[in-house]
């Protein structure tokens, strides 16, 4: 019998094997060995057995052929199913990516990439649930930029947008990773401090944020300056709901803007002492904390223009 060689795919060619076995048996019938020619009866019996084996081989060959065909159909179906599964996975990944992008766009400001008001409100609500460990001592900072309108009017909104992006990056860099800074819209920002801080610590942070925002920023040939008015409201002294805290922080921010103090705390302190307004880290700046002064621009030669 000829030696069996596997197909290039590595599978056995059962058809070739069975045909070779049948040919070998046929050669025994057509040209029997000398020993089988001695007795006619024995030769006839051997011939009959060989023919029976050939019929069996034919049946085995047909069965193997049917199984091979069925295997081929299953293999094609498997290839098709694998391709369909890969396509479904790709579509699912694209859908999830689209959902993540849509959610990111819904909860983030397109100009600064900071979280937006919707994100801030949701995070504040979550932080104020009764079981939240950060419920006590949570603080909201409401920040408004003084002088941005004058910059927009003099240099255009494109320059104003660059100022907003720079301020956003500065605020994000000045806070801890566990804190949240958001752009509420226009020239307003909010910060959510999730850990309790003493009044002195909050004053220090407010001064730090004021100085961070007030540092001159180079945009093109101009060195521009904006100042911040910061309102501070803490839970539970200034409220126990998100709306109350934001309202108190907003009111404090307007007092800081009105009195040019840089920052102000929210409602009455414990014991109903009068509201204490903060002084910036550099009190001498109080005389220049006006929208007009904040809109000063300086070209590279050092000449000032109002």
Protein Blocks (a to p, Z undefined) as FASTA:
>chain_A
ZZddddfkopacfklmmmmmmmmmmmmmmmccfklmmpmklmmmmmmmmmmmmmmmmmmm
mmmmmmmmmmmmmmmmmmmmmmmmmmmmmmmmmmmmmmmmmmmmmmpcfklopacfklmm
mmmmmmmpmklmklnopacdddddehjlmmmmmnojklmmmmmmmmmmmmmmmpcfkbcc
ddfbhjbccdddfbdcdfklmmmmmmmmmmmmmpccdehjbccdddddddddddfklocb
fklmmmmmmmmmmmmmmnonopacfdddehiiacdddddfblmlmmmmcfklmmpccdfk
opacZZ
